[in-house]
Amino acid sequence: MNQPELWQMHFSMYQEKVRWALDYKRVPHIRHSLLPGPHAAQLMPRFGQKAMPILRHDGKVLKNSAAILSYIEQTWPDPPLYPQDPALREQALKTQKWFDEKIGPAVRCATFYEILPDTEYSARRIASGLSGLKQKLYVGAFPAVRAVMMLDMKITPDSAEAGRILTQEALDFVAENAEQTGYLVGGQFSVADLTAATVLFPTCFPPEFPVDIPKPLPPGWEAWLKRWQAHKGCEYVRRIYREYRGQSAAIDG
Ligand SMILES: N[C@@H](CCC(=O)N[C@@H](CS)C(=O)NCC(=O)O)C(=O)O
């Protein structure tokens, strides 16, 4: 069986979901990290879409993080991320869907609204890991890339405000639902916890998030973090990361 290959933007939440699942199950894999902007020309001819994550394995191409996690669960069942009990599994998948489709885009919108205006910082964060020269070139191209990102993700003052409201709702949800057992579904770590913690990482900043985030942070993001740090939902996110994130199983680091 060949190694799975993951096409990703390394700073993004949906790619972190897939990396975490592969790492948790200790599946050796190859990561291809692309930059927003050039990524479209690299992906469209090959896969017919530009949104990542995309996973290729054994001749199959999987798109969308939930479909990829389902494939990972079937192919490498241990340790499980889906609850065994059908009703609990359904509840975990419903929670994943809510975070993927409603909370993720809203949190992303609200946090990018704080970060993207800082051209130098945003470009360096997105291009971290590249050589100094490539980062410099990317900083120069970034205003055009940012304009496309803002359109694609529909980032406006109104959508950022809606994102703030949904961020509060999501933090309240995890705090309340994990209060009894420490987990969102069935008293054990599952795809629901992995997804919630991933989607909330830009808000709660767990130190185990496995991608370097350049410091100092821009003031907008600092203020965003400060606003939520004491929330019990952030305590949950940091604990889930601390106890379950583990080490990378990527072949190339
Ligand atoms: N629902 C999708 C969302 C994927 C998504 O929004 N990907 C973004 C990064 S977070 C992306 O690749 N955007 C670049 C583009 O669409 O051109 C999933 O769960 O995989």
The ligand as an SDF file (V2000), in Angstrom:
LIG
                    3D

 20 19  0  0  0  0  0  0  0  0999 V2000
  -15.5130   22.2030    4.0630 N   0  0  0  0  0  0  0  0  0  0  0  0
  -14.1650   22.1140    3.5410 C   0  0  0  0  0  0  0  0  0  0  0  0
  -13.5150   23.4740    3.6720 C   0  0  0  0  0  0  0  0  0  0  0  0
  -12.1750   23.5580    3.0030 C   0  0  0  0  0  0  0  0  0  0  0  0
  -11.6630   24.9750    2.9300 C   0  0  0  0  0  0  0  0  0  0  0  0
  -12.3770   25.9410    3.2220 O   0  0  0  0  0  0  0  0  0  0  0  0
  -10.3920   25.1100    2.5310 N   0  0  0  0  0  0  0  0  0  0  0  0
   -9.7760   26.4060    2.4100 C   0  0  0  0  0  0  0  0  0  0  0  0
   -8.6680   26.5960    3.4200 C   0  0  0  0  0  0  0  0  0  0  0  0
   -9.2690   26.6180    5.0540 S   0  0  0  0  0  0  0  0  0  0  0  0
   -9.0940   26.5180    1.0640 C   0  0  0  0  0  0  0  0  0  0  0  0
   -8.4490   25.5990    0.6160 O   0  0  0  0  0  0  0  0  0  0  0  0
   -9.2310   27.6870    0.4450 N   0  0  0  0  0  0  0  0  0  0  0  0
   -8.5520   28.0000   -0.7710 C   0  0  0  0  0  0  0  0  0  0  0  0
   -9.4770   28.0200   -1.9620 C   0  0  0  0  0  0  0  0  0  0  0  0
  -10.6390   27.5840   -1.8560 O   0  0  0  0  0  0  0  0  0  0  0  0
   -9.0050   28.4640   -3.0090 O   0  0  0  0  0  0  0  0  0  0  0  0
  -13.4260   21.0200    4.3080 C   0  0  0  0  0  0  0  0  0  0  0  0
  -13.8730   20.6530    5.3980 O   0  0  0  0  0  0  0  0  0  0  0  0
  -12.4250   20.4980    3.7890 O   0  0  0  0  0  0  0  0  0  0  0  0
  1  2  1  0
  2  3  1  0
  2 18  1  0
  3  4  1  0
  4  5  1  0
  5  6  2  0
  5  7  1  0
  7  8  1  0
  8  9  1  0
  8 11  1  0
  9 10  1  0
 11 12  2  0
 11 13  1  0
 13 14  1  0
 14 15  1  0
 15 16  2  0
 15 17  1  0
 18 19  2  0
 18 20  1  0
M  END
$$$$
